Structure formats: structure tokens, C-alpha cells
């Protein structure tokens, strides 16, 4: 699954620099996660780094992008070649 940032986002910028896939961008008014680039850090880390650093606890599973760990790994490999 990809992750999604909820409306509780405070736009603190903690999540963007820790994303290994550059899937997080500045939105208006809150940050957004590109579900086509989000691998929940599979391939890079043991757990989603954005969720670890988010002080607002506003990052959740994206209900429209259900993917297995194998699919997330394949996505990570396609992004990083």
C-alpha cells in the first residue's frame, strides 16, 4: 500500500526530506504523497520513515493503493533502477 497524508497535516516539512523515493511534495495547504512513488520505504528502510518523523501522526495507509511487499519492492527497484 501507498501512504496518504490526512487533513491533520501541519506542513512542518519533517516528512519530505526522509522519503527515499522523493514521493512527498509540498501541497496546498498540506503535503501530499505520490502513491505511484510511495513504497512505504520497502527496499530502503524497515518501516516508513515519514510516519516515524511525523509529529502530527497524520500519515495513514492509502485505501486505494493496496500492494503486497513484493509489489512494493518491485516498485522501489523500478524507481531506483
C-alpha positions as CSV (number, residue, x, y, z in Angstrom):
1,X,0.0,0.0,0.0
2,X,1.0,3.5,-0.6
3,X,0.6,6.1,2.2
4,X,-1.5,9.2,2.3
5,X,-1.3,12.4,4.4
6,X,-4.5,13.4,6.1
7,X,-6.0,16.8,6.7
8,X,-4.3,16.9,10.1
9,X,-1.0,17.8,8.4
10,X,0.7,20.9,9.8
11,X,3.1,21.3,6.8
12,X,6.0,21.0,9.2
13,X,8.3,19.6,6.4
14,X,9.6,16.7,8.6
15,X,8.4,14.0,6.1
16,X,9.7,15.3,2.8
17,X,13.5,15.0,3.4
18,X,13.3,11.5,4.8
19,X,11.5,9.9,1.8
20,X,13.9,7.7,-0.1
21,X,11.7,7.8,-3.2
22,X,11.0,11.6,-3.3
23,X,7.3,10.7,-3.2
24,X,6.4,13.6,-0.9
25,X,5.7,17.1,-2.2
26,X,4.5,20.4,-0.9
27,X,0.8,20.7,-1.4
28,X,-1.7,23.5,-0.7
29,X,-2.3,23.6,2.3
30,X,-0.8,20.2,3.3
31,X,1.9,17.9,2.0
32,X,0.9,15.1,-0.4
33,X,2.3,11.6,-1.2
34,X,2.5,10.4,-4.8
35,X,1.1,6.8,-4.5
36,X,2.9,5.8,-7.7
37,X,6.3,6.6,-6.0
38,X,5.5,5.5,-2.4
39,X,6.8,2.1,-1.4
40,X,6.3,2.6,2.4
41,X,10.1,2.6,2.3
42,X,10.2,-1.1,1.3
43,X,13.6,-1.6,-0.4
44,X,15.2,1.2,1.6
45,X,14.2,1.0,5.3
46,X,12.5,-1.4,7.7
47,X,9.5,0.9,8.2
48,X,8.0,4.1,6.7
49,X,10.3,6.9,7.6
50,X,7.7,9.6,7.1
51,X,5.5,8.0,9.7
52,X,8.4,7.9,12.2
53,X,9.1,11.6,12.0
54,X,5.6,13.0,11.6
55,X,4.7,15.0,14.8
56,X,1.0,15.2,13.8
57,X,0.6,11.5,13.3
58,X,-1.3,12.2,10.1
59,X,0.1,9.6,7.7
60,X,-2.1,6.5,7.0
61,X,-2.5,3.6,4.6
62,X,-3.9,4.8,1.3
63,X,-7.1,2.7,0.8
64,X,-7.0,2.9,-3.0
65,X,-3.4,1.5,-3.4
66,X,-3.2,-2.0,-1.9
67,X,0.1,-3.6,-2.7
68,X,2.0,-6.6,-1.4
69,X,5.5,-6.3,-0.1
70,X,6.8,-7.9,-3.3
71,X,4.9,-5.3,-5.4
72,X,6.4,-2.5,-3.2
73,X,9.9,-4.0,-3.7
74,X,9.4,-4.2,-7.4
75,X,8.2,-0.5,-7.5
76,X,11.2,0.5,-5.4
77,X,13.6,-1.2,-7.9
78,X,11.8,0.4,-10.9
79,X,12.3,3.8,-9.3
80,X,15.9,3.3,-8.4
81,X,16.9,1.2,-11.3
